[in-house]
Amino acid sequence: DIVMTQSPDSLAVSLGERASINCKSSHSVLYSSNNRNYLAWYQQKPGQPPKLLIYWASARGSGVPDRFSGSGSGADFTLTISSLQAEDVAIYYCQQYYSTPYSFGQGTKLEIK
Amino acid sequence: QVQLVQSGAEVKPPGSSVKVSCKASGNSYTINWVRQAPGRGLEWMGGIIPIFGGPSYAHNLQGRVTITADESTGTAYMEVSSLRSEDTAVYYCATTDNTTGWNYYLDVWGRGTTVTVSS
């Protein structure tokens, strides 16, 4: 099974500043035949289901602001928020869908400094 | 966009079973089940494609979790048996819009079903 590890576990960033969250997989999630990374990022706020932010490692989900971006390939990935807004306070999860059983990172709690 | 409608909250005693449903507006979607214990992260439990059958399970839950589907109604079911306190969680179903098959991200989520295991 593929294990996903995020860092840090929690992060405090000032409004307007950049926030970066890292995600490492225990196995590459890059499928060579189509050159796609099977990696997604989700945002979850209290009492709500997760919301898809990024898929294929760098494609933004529907309606996701362009301050959110995803990068990386193979087994190392980063979610970046270019200018933190108050509404971005949430827990963020990475997930691999390269192979079942799918797996999520443990989550990173993002707060305002 | 596809919508997922889940069944209501359940309270069950330890050792019993619970069955949660998720109805999609269509029967060709892959229905995934993800649970979240209080204050914890997301755990993928398994999934099924109603028109194909053949569920897939997380290894640590296989044997205690059964995922089925009614192709005619596009409804998926997830049953957990031998319930214990650690099964107390919100259970979500999730899928990918306009897509059939495995190995896709999850862009549509149900609102969640709270299952409480308590005597």
Interface residues (C-beta under 8 A of the other chain):
Chain A: D1 Y38 A40 Y42 Q44 P49 P50 K51 L52 Y55 W56 G61 S62 Y93 Q95 Y97 Y98 S99 T100 P101 Y102 S103 F104 G105 Q106 G107
Chain B: N32 V34 G41 L42 E43 W44 G46 G47 S56 Y57 A58 H59 Y92 A94 W102 N103 Y104 Y105 L106 D107 W109 G110 R111 G112
